[in-house]
């Protein structure tokens, strides 16, 4: 049997890769080491930063025109909220500490007793007011009934006086 020679494209590609890879790798490493490449890379980076600044300033101007807060403004508000929460927590702790103290508890107890006494006195005043109101109604009824009777007596007494 004779050996058939066929062209294998993968073997050809592998051979070509192995021969050129080392040359390309060496050339790339040499290029990366040069000052010209570093300078060009710095220029590209500066261009990108200028573009980024332009986009940021344009976006900020647009957001201000449509009345939408920017990221910086939102960060500022978030920072203010965090500071406010910390202050509220601090005040809350101080209030709890003060309320738990014996002096405050004693003052609260005294205040409760005073309010209770005041409530009893207010009930007495209301009862006295109701009694006074009833007495006033009775007096008014007596007075109005006397006024109604008085004209009748005078009319019946007037003809008697004329005779």
Rosetta blueprint (number, residue, H / E / L):
1 X L
2 X L
3 X L
4 X L
5 X L
6 X L
7 X L
8 X L
9 X H
10 X H
11 X H
12 X H
13 X H
14 X H
15 X H
16 X H
17 X H
18 X H
19 X H
20 X H
21 X H
22 X H
23 X H
24 X H
25 X H
26 X H
27 X H
28 X H
29 X H
30 X H
31 X H
32 X H
33 X H
34 X L
35 X H
36 X H
37 X H
38 X H
39 X H
40 X H
41 X H
42 X H
43 X H
44 X H
45 X H
46 X H
47 X H
48 X H
49 X H
50 X H
51 X H
52 X H
53 X H
54 X H
55 X H
56 X H
57 X H
58 X H
59 X H
60 X H
61 X H
62 X H
63 X H
64 X H
65 X H
66 X L
67 X L
68 X L
69 X L
70 X L
71 X H
72 X H
73 X H
74 X H
75 X H
76 X H
77 X H
78 X H
79 X H
80 X H
81 X H
82 X H
83 X H
84 X H
85 X H
86 X H
87 X H
88 X H
89 X H
90 X H
91 X H
92 X H
93 X H
94 X H
95 X H
96 X H
97 X H
98 X H
99 X H
100 X H
101 X L
102 X H
103 X H
104 X H
105 X H
106 X H
107 X H
108 X H
109 X H
110 X H
111 X H
112 X H
113 X H
114 X H
115 X H
116 X H
117 X H
118 X H
119 X H
120 X H
121 X H
122 X H
123 X H
124 X H
125 X H
126 X H
127 X H
128 X H
129 X H
130 X H
131 X H
132 X H
133 X H
134 X H
135 X H
136 X H
137 X H
138 X H
139 X H
140 X H
141 X H
142 X H
143 X H
144 X H
145 X H
146 X H
147 X H
148 X H
149 X H
150 X H
151 X H
152 X H
153 X H
154 X H
155 X H
156 X H
157 X H
158 X H
159 X H
160 X H
161 X H
162 X H
163 X L
